[in-house]
Amino acid sequence: MVQYVGVENMVRLIGSIGIEPYLIGLAGYIEADFRRWPSFEKAPRVASHSRDGVIELMPTSDGELYGFKYVNGHPKNTRAGLQTVTAFGVLSDVETGYPRLLSEMTITTALRTAATSALAARYLAREDASVMAIIGLGSQSEFQALAFKALLGIDKLRVFDIDPAATAKFLANLAPHGFEIMVAASAQEAVIGADIITTVTADKLNATILSDNMVGAGVHINAVGGDCPGKTELQRDILLRADVFVEFPEQTRIEGEIQQMAGDFPVTELWRVITGATAGRCARDQITIFDSVGFATEDFSALRYLRDQVEGTTYYDNIDLLTAPEDPRNLFGLLGRPAASSRVALGA
């Protein structure tokens, strides 16, 4: 049997732990796995791009566990009442190849993206950062706000979205969480006085969400929305003024903000900062950018954390995903048994 965490159980689990404590715990697992970065198998995600979106597989292994995530990104889906991003993931034993956990990862991806953003900012933003601007108030925005509050104590937000309905949704969702929120009339107004700027827009475009004149000295930019070829948010000139930090350069050069730059444009890998091998922020007036596209190790961390949180609880189901013939060489023999006594695979 395989442990399965569906959406209902995921919601119940978050409700029992609390979203901010969950984000803090998740960030701890992500940080721990960044600290052992060399032990992971790493490759850019396998992507199938279409006119309207992308479907991706994101695999990695530390030699003992293997994890992968299936995820899509289709910005136009909201017009049909569908989500932009959906996902599921699997965690397996390397020794046997048997999957041990199958989980929804739509909520989990939102949580791990936000936790990774706040973790990076803890190393890259100014220590006295107290105000964050968020440009783009879609599905990821509340998670980003809560992660920065949980990990950095930031509770003052300046926000902007071109869609008033998205703004109203954001304000309603965060009303119970103790934020001081200023709704700006433009992206330019939102970034005034901000120590951290999070860009998290959805459209699959080479857009200029932040222009060079909007970014002052000492700002940390959490660039989340640019996550596939042909989709960026920052004007190129900002990158030339900043120190850029990435998860996995081979992937970020294809999908991140630095796809605008030459292949030898200098970047620093986040794991080197977390382990102390390389400096992060070196000066108060330094502009830092976390060019975040999401990487498979973060999903691996999220699956490990989820596995540990549901162990011994009622927040998962057991499903008969795997065959279990009495004779492992006689798979066909299962088909001759009554259905009630057979455990037939749901998938190979």
N, C-alpha and C positions, 0 to 999 in steps of 0.2 A: 504494500500500500504506500501511497505517496501523500505527504501532507499538502493540502491545498488551502490557500488563503484567498478567498474571493473578496469582492468589493464589500459585501455586508460585514464580513468578519474584520476586514481592514478598518472600516469605519468604527466598529465596536472597539477594536484594539486601541485606536487613537483616542476614542472617547474615554477609555479606562485609564490610559496613561496621561493624557493631556498633550496637546499638539506641541507646546513649547518644550516640555521635558522630552518628548519623542525626538524633536529636532536636535536637542542637545546630545542625546544618546547616539543618534544617527551620525552626527558630526564627529563624535568620538571614534566611531568605527571607520569612517572615511579617513580621518586623520591617521589612525593606526595603520591603515592599508597604504596610504601615501608614504608612511615612514618605512615600509618594506617594499617599496616600488620595484626594486630590481628583481624581486622574487616572482613577479607576474609575467605571464605571456602577454605581449602587447601588439596590437595591430589596429590600423584604422578600421572603423566599422564597415561592414558590407552593406552598400546602399543601392537601392533600385529607385532611380529618380524618374518621375513622370512630369507632365506639364503642370499638374496641380499639387504635387507633393512628393513625398519620399517614404519608402518603407525600408527599415534598416534592421540588421542583426548586429548585436554588440557582444562579442564573446571575450572571455578571459579566464585564466586559471592560475592558481598559485602552487600547482603541483599536487595538492590534496583535494581541493574543491574546484569544480568547473562551473562557471555561471555564464548565462547569456540572457539578453533581453531582445524581444521583438518590439519594435516601436515604429509608429508612423508619424508623419508631420504633414498635415493637409490644411493650410490656413483657410481655404474656402469652405471647409466643412460646416462652419458655424452658420452659413447661409441656408443650409439644409437642416439645421437643428442638430448637427453632429459636433462632436468635440474635435478640436484641432489635433490633439495628440492622444493616442491610446497605446497601451503596452501591457505585456505580460512577461514573466521571467521564470527561469528554472535554475536551481542550484543542485549540482550532482556530485557524487563521489567519484574522484578520478580513479581510484583503485578498481571499482567494479563497473563504472560507467552508469550506474543506476541513479536516476533523478530522485532526490529526497524531498525537494520543496518545489511546488508550482504555485505561482502567485500572480495576482493582479499587479501591474506596475504603473498604472496611470496615476493613481494617487501617490504611489511610492516614488515615481520619477519626479513628480512635483516637489515632494519632500526632500529627496536627495539633491536635486538641483539647487534648491534654496539653502540646504545645509552646506553644500560645497561652496556656494557663493559667500556665505557668512564666514565660513572657515577661512577662505582665501583672504577676505577683508580683515580678519583678525591679525593676519601677518602683514598685510599690505597697506591698510588705511592708517591714518594718523590715530594715535592712541586716544586722543581727546575728541574723536569724531562723534558728533551728536545729532546731526541732521542728515537725512537721506532723501534724495529726490528719486522718484520712480516715474519713468516715462513708459507708458503702456500698462493698462490696468486689466489685462486679460486673466486667463486661468492661473498663471504663475505668480501674479502680483501679490496676493495675500500671503502666500507661502514665503516669498522673499521678505516681506515686511516682518513677519513673525520670526523668521530665522535670524534676522539682524537684531531684533529685539531680544531674542533668547540668548544669542551668543555675544552680542556687543552692547546690549542695553540701549539700543537706539529706539526712541519712541516718538521722535519728531519727524514727520514726513511732509514733503512737498510733492504733489502728484499731478500728473496730466495725462489725459487720454482724449483723442479726438471724438470718442463716442461717449455722450453723456450717460447712456445706460450702463456702460462699463464703470464709469466713475461712481454712479449710484450703487451699483453692486458692490464695489470695493468698500465704500463707506459703510454700507449696511453690514457686510461681513466682518469688518474690523471694529465696529462700534463697541463690542463687549471687551476689547482687548487693551484698552488704556492708551491709545495713541493720540497724539496731537497732530491733526492732519490739516494742511492748507491745500485747497484745490486751486491750482494755477490755471490761468487762461491760455497758456502756451507752454511749450517745452522750455523756451528761453526763460520764462518767469519761474518755472519749477526749479531750475538749477541754481537760482540766486541764493547764495548763502549755504548751499549744500556741501557737506564734507565728502559725501559718497553719492555717486550718481548711478542708478541702476536703469539700464535700458533693456526692456523686455517686450518688444513689439512682435507682432505675429506675421505680418505680410512678408511673402517670399520675394523681397525686392532688395536691390542695392539702394538703400534709403540713406538719407542724411538726417538721422534723429538728433544727433549731436554734431554741431559744427564747431570749428576750432575756436571761434570767438566766445563760445559758451563755457569753455573749460578753463578755470583759473588754476593758479599754482596750488599745489598741495592736495588736489582732489584725487580720490580713488574712484575709478570707473569700473563698475561691475557690468560688463557687456555680455548679456545673456541671450538676446534675441537672434544674433547672427549665428546660425548653427547649420548651414548647408551652403553648397556652392550657389553663388548668385544672390546671397542674402546677407547684407551687412547693415550696420546702424551708425557707424562712426565715420565722420569725414577723415580722409586719409591723413590730413595734416596733423590731426590729434596724435596719431600713432607715431609720427616723427618727433613729437615733443615729449613722448612718454616712455616709461619702461614697461614692457609688455610681458605678462606672465601667462603661461598656458599649461594645460594638462599634458597633452601628448602632441608635440609639434607636427608630426607627420599627418595627424588628423586635422589639427587647427589650421594648418596652411591651406588645406582644401576647403574647410567649412567656416572658419572663423573670420574675425575682422582682418586678420593678417593675410587673407587671400588677396587683398588689395596690394600687397607689398611683394617685392622681389623674394625669391626663394631663400636668399641668405639674410633676410631681415632678422636682426638679433632678437631673440626671445629667451626668457628664463623659465625652466620647468618648475611648476609649483612644488613638486616633491622635494626639490633641492632646497627650497626656502624652508619648508616644514622640517626637514632634517637638519637644518643649520649649515648645510654645505655651501649655500650661496645666500647673500644678503637679500632681503626683500626691500622694504622702505629704508632708505639711507638718509633722507633729508626731509625736513618739514615741507619744503616747497616742491618736492618731487611729485610728478604726476604718475600714478600707477594705473595700469589697466589689467584686469583679469579677463582675458579673452576666452570666455567659457563656452565650450560647445558640448560638454558632457562626455565622459569617457567610461568605458566598460568597468573599470575597477570601482567606480562609484556605485554602479548598479550591483556589483559583487558585494560591496560593503553593505548596501541596503538590504540585500537578500540575507546576508549573514546576520545582520542586526534583527531582521524580521524573524528569522528562524529561531534566534535565541529568545525573542520576546514572546513568541507563541508557545514555546515549549512548556508543557505542563498546564496549559490553559485550554479553554474551550473555543479559542479564536481561530480554529482551523478545522477542516474536514479531512477525513481519509478517503481517497479515491483509488479505484482499482485501475490505475493507468498502466500497470505492468502485468504481463502474463506470469503465471507461477505454476507451470506444469510439474507434476511429480517427478517426471524424468525430463531434465532440461533439454535433452536432445529430441524429445517427442512433442514439439509444438503442435503438430497436426492432430495429435491425440486429443487436444482440448475440444476440437470441433465435433468429436463424437460423443461428448458428454451432454447431459441435459443442461440447458442454459442456467438453471438455478444453481448448479454446482460448479460452473465454469467461471473463471476470471479472464474474460477476453479483453485483450488490449484495446484501449481507445485510440492508440496511434503507435506506429512503429518507431 
